[in-house]
Amino acid sequence: MTETAETQQNYEEMFAHRFSSEDQEYQEYLSRPADPPPIVEDWRSRGGGNQRGKDNSFVTWCVIMLQAAIRR
């Protein structure tokens, strides 16, 4: 056997029962409680420089169009 084939065979034997019911470390991992989700505070607090007033300009445009339609 070549060294690569021997190495591959070694890994096959070492990890034959990985992530199975015979893998004690994995079973311990499965039985632990789930981690709580991360809390990210104020993630939208910073406004981008180019985004300021973007929504307001659209609202202003809508108001102008509605006023023009009413005047007709």
Secondary structure, DSSP 8 states (H G I E B T S, - for coil): --HHHHHHHHHHHHTTTTTSTT-HHHHHHHHS--------TTTT-S--TTTTTHHHHHHHHHHHHHHHHHH-
